[in-house]
Amino acid sequence: MTTQWAIVEWVPASDPRFAELMRGREEIYGHLNETAFVTAMEHYFVTVQKERLKNGRTLYLLELR
């Protein structure tokens, strides 16, 4: 546990598992995209490292501002 670092996996809406979980909740989550995520988290964190995975997901290593 840490209060300085976070590892976040961004799962795009095109991911089959995300689509399955979002089913019926498009009004709540349909607007989510990676750009909106990055914009929101930049208020609190600095991206130290970003790695795009073969499955289309992205791992972010974040440090608290």
C-alpha positions, 0 to 999 in steps of 0.5 A, a space after each residue: 500500500 502506498 499514498 504516492 503511487 498508483 497503477 491503473 489499467 485503462 480498458 477501452 470500450 472496445 474491450 469485450 469484457 468492458 462491453 459485457 459489463 457496460 450492457 444496459 448502462 451506456 448512458 452512464 459509461 458510454 462517454 468514457 474514453 482514454 482522453 477523458 480519463 487522462 484529463 481527469 487524472 492529470 489534476 491529481 497525478 503525473 504519468 510516470 510511465 505508460 505502456 500499451 498492451 497487446 490486448 488494447 489496454 493501457 497500463 499507467 504508472 502514476 505519481 501523486 502530484 
